[in-house]
Amino acid sequence: MSNRNRKRILIENIRPLVDNGLYPLKREPGDWVPVIADIFRDGHQKICAWVEYKSSGKKHWSKVKMDCTNPGLDLWEAGFQVEQIGFYDYRIASYCDDFGTWLLDTGKKVEADTDFASDILEGIALIKNYLSWLPEYERAHVKNILKKLDKATGDMQRWQLISCPKLLHILENHPDPASRVESDKLKIRVDRVKARFAAWYECFPRSCGFEPGVSGTFKDVIKRLPEIAAMGFDVLYFPPIHPVGFSKRKGPNNSLTCSENDPGCPYSIGNELGGHDEIEPSLGTFEDFAELVAACEKFGLEIALDFAINCSPDHPYLKEHPDWFSKRPDGTIKFAENPPKKYEDIYPINFESSDYKSIWKEMRRIFLFWAKKGVRIFRVDNPHTKPFAFWSWVIEEVQSKYPDVIFLSEAFTRPKVMKALAKLGFTQSYSYFTWRNEKQELTEYFEELTTPPESDFYRANLFTNTPDIFPTFLQGGGQPAYKIRAVLAATLSTVYGIFQGFELCEGIPVPGKEEYLNSDKYEIRTRDWNAPGNIKELISKLNKIRKEYPAMQEYDNLEFYQAENNKVLFYGKSLGDQHLMIAVNLDPFVTHSSFVHVPLEKFGLGPAQEYQVHDLLTDRRYLWRGSKNYVELNPKVEPAHVFLLRK
Amino acid sequence: MSNRNRKRILIENIRPLVDNGLYPLKREPGDWVPVIADIFRDGHQKICAWVEYKSSGKKHWSKVKMDCTNPGLDLWEAGFQVEQIGFYDYRIASYCDDFGTWLLDTGKKVEADTDFASDILEGIALIKNYLSWLPEYERAHVKNILKKLDKATGDMQRWQLISCPKLLHILENHPDPASRVESDKLKIRVDRVKARFAAWYECFPRSCGFEPGVSGTFKDVIKRLPEIAAMGFDVLYFPPIHPVGFSKRKGPNNSLTCSENDPGCPYSIGNELGGHDEIEPSLGTFEDFAELVAACEKFGLEIALDFAINCSPDHPYLKEHPDWFSKRPDGTIKFAENPPKKYEDIYPINFESSDYKSIWKEMRRIFLFWAKKGVRIFRVDNPHTKPFAFWSWVIEEVQSKYPDVIFLSEAFTRPKVMKALAKLGFTQSYSYFTWRNEKQELTEYFEELTTPPESDFYRANLFTNTPDIFPTFLQGGGQPAYKIRAVLAATLSTVYGIFQGFELCEGIPVPGKEEYLNSDKYEIRTRDWNAPGNIKELISKLNKIRKEYPAMQEYDNLEFYQAENNKVLFYGKSLGDQHLMIAVNLDPFVTHSSFVHVPLEKFGLGPAQEYQVHDLLTDRRYLWRGSKNYVELNPKVEPAHVFLLRK
């Protein structure tokens, strides 16, 4: 019951929120954060409300006044822009607007020509009350009016003095602090723009060499940078670059035996030379790595490292921290299993160890170690098999030192688990894109991904392929299939990636599986990076369009439009007056034509107006009119249009 | 980081909840509470979960195991029945199922015929671990199996011993307490069944007399009880029965002047005889009141009192607690105003008084005073003009002493405010029913009211009319309009009411207003309670049907079915095998016929099956077949069918 006499306001149903505010909204600098709520009090008296917000590190709260946009539904709205990387705090504060209420009620009496002498006296008393909490800079004006009121003769003159807009403005912006009711403090995580907008190129450094059977090095990667940058990529992502274990080392094609020259699988991390904070010597030295980081910067590229909590049987942890691993009853340390499968070259760390706190701290140390070496993007391998609580802790710890660090969650598992990882801190996430090929499933999945609540916490990084996934669609579809998937990946999301070789439309599958034969995971490979049949030109064009048109850089502006042919996907992205429309033939084998329906109203076009659509891939221009127009897409030529609307 | 190594589970999106668990769900004894949530952990290991629940006063938690009903979506479900009036607590607790995981993994190895000797040893160690937390009564069996395992020869024999269903049953029901993760504690408010199912009759006791101009008394009310009970009502609700103020007393038709014999408005409460804890002498004494309460009980009726926080200028509070009221600058106490309107016979209590705590306590005293006199239902007048925090406090205070007290919120204001009052404690609420007459608005409104989230906290008590509201629909529609509204009120919700005179289809409006001329609020009236043209028989039948058919006693089982004529509303209520269908002609002037579509599948009927529909109002029976059937409703005869389906 304490001091509740002035607390009359309820603030309900704040939106958007992630899990009712348990997790932060995700944004990037320059983004708008809408704040919508139902705010009301008992009785008929007026209220006012503000959104208060600040970058978490700061003390000073900025505030923006909320508008009641639907009084019948008590709907209040405001919003603000985030600028700084890191966390923001925000909350809603609402107050009783006593002066506004008085003014409204007294105004009615004045209008009805009833006696309001006593009301004027009440108004003056009320204003004097406000003086006790008004900030110094507002007092002079109010005192001045009080003085004038003192001297004024007649209630109508007083009414005119007291109902002046400036006084109202001052008082309605400084309501009684005792009536303040505030919402819970809510959070926003602001990541740098690259969290939302980037094109990733994944490659094994050892596959960047030029001599068959000889490991490529960081220096060889530097030689490839002009070519990778020319394709328009922003992020260069390496699978683990640490020393590879020798015991139980895997041979080519995941063979259980290997010859002396086999380089092993980089995911079997650690040998006598060191573990997660060491570099595999055949790739180069820390100096070479630093040189590579610097070279990348020159080409507008940024290194992303894999973070795989796997230990080879030779990892120093096994000797230094045997208690970090599960043991068998006979005291030996257990390798990884997914019964009845065995993974004898990998020892998983046991996060349920009683010494788990030192595991958490060591993982933090590894992240910070590489962050200090200039790595600010980590692709985390299988985070869904480690504790949720660990991730939420370690991500916040790392980002509190390096707010620009991006964490990509490589979890391909059940939707709730993938979403949970995103909510509790991962900046970006892999997705089911790799297995969505048909119109309905693409539409449904991307409508879910790019609208709230999901778009407020999940940034899907679309991979066309990975070292582990050679999708059936690509296996059978030849070059057209690669083109189709490139266009979809580059335009459905703002962040996407390819794994080396995709640009060459290469790959031989392990029969009956979505896996690569002779995978780079188990052997050293070399390639002709300009092999005939490659689609590097298309990829370059797609990345150029993405960079040139800001509409392509927003994640949540994707909209699907109607295409009458079920094999043609038609969608668009708009920002202000910039409208792009993409039409993709989803069938790599057959030419499909379709009537497509342009959302004229959205684009500000009249029903019979002519307009030009400019295919940015082919530079061809077409004159269209009205909503219904015709496209024909031959997958052997170009399976997609990326149209810019020109009025 | 403390002790988080075994906490691997997330519990998300528990439903149904009211405002994410901020407010309790509402239920009545015998009701089912479904508990649905997304529950999952990292990794592939198994988990298990329980709903734990208890009546708030009790210490012991009951528990019911949750089922994973959709593993791909990590959906878990359970539910429980509430029995006791008052609050219930419940929560979800989930654990790692270590033995279940071990059994699954080892089973795969056994099946794959790989070596599992070490796994058996692990299993035995795991079982020994369980012994440390297993309850005494389960230990014997487990120890016995351990002994047998000790003696067993060969891993297959051990496997058979260890994989026996009884052991699994014991261990999966007693998982590792260290792995327990629990949800927030959630609440349910269980009110007695009358909160959901009751028919209210509102009357002014002073209008229950027999001699014009002479106030009716409680003794006169007793004389009316057989008739009111015969109509099937359960609750007899009186506007305020307290002494009526003399100063500024209103005359007939809300006139500002009154003659000596005018009884005044009962909402202007208090005079020198007393206030809210006193009885207006012209109605009788406390002894008479006690006699009335006892007489009501015999007739299956229960008294509901009005709780109106209004004071007449003569209320003792004005002298005893002048600081409870707002004052003008000249020191006089302010009467109620809604500028420019003045209500000089009513002084509102100022809940923003610095002495508000004593106001809250006094209001509690008044409620408890009447509760002690046998009143367990309060209809609260205009609760939306008093603080939300006060209501949530006083309702919980009163119900903690008298858990069976029902509070009806008489707030006709904006939807968010009406809903907020229901969420924070009011048992029932008035609704917009009084102004919903057309098919679309009735359908939309009642679909909202009777489905979650609203049906979980809002029980709409439908009034056909009130002393303040004489709906336009009734004013113009004659007896058919009264019948239509009676059927709708009695069948759309489980709790409804009429204000005296409705059964007589009486009423003269104040021209152009939805108000009664010569309202009982301002004068003493007498009526012929059996005046010709009354619809008491219809009301009796409706109340009889409601009592006879349990399907009519559920609030959230309302479903609207298709009627092809827009003037015919067709809906139904089902419970188990009991199906009632109601067809109402919404037009009081014209006979309407319509094809109506029976939901055959819901009723378990074949597409060409014959079935009987038995009109419980007329006792006529019709043979119907298939979904599409014909009704014709002449409002001058009977504007509605209430069909019981007979197969």
Interface residues (C-beta under 8 A of the other chain):
Chain A: M1 R4 N5 R6 K7 R8 L10 E12 N13 D19 N20 D38 F40 R41 D42 G43 H44 P71 G72 L73 D74 D105 T106 K108 K109 E111 A112 T114 S118 L121 E122 A125 R328 P329 D330 E337 N338 P339 P340 F351 E352 S353 S354 Y356 K357 W360 P383 H384 T385 K386 P387 F388 A389 F390 W393 R414 P415 K416 V417 A420
Chain B: M1 R4 N5 R6 K7 R8 L10 E12 N13 D19 N20 D38 F40 R41 D42 G43 H44 P71 G72 L73 D74 D105 T106 K108 K109 E111 A112 T114 S118 L121 E122 A125 R328 P329 D330 E337 N338 P339 P340 F351 E352 S353 S354 Y356 K357 W360 P383 H384 T385 K386 P387 F388 A389 F390 W393 R414 P415 K416 V417 A420
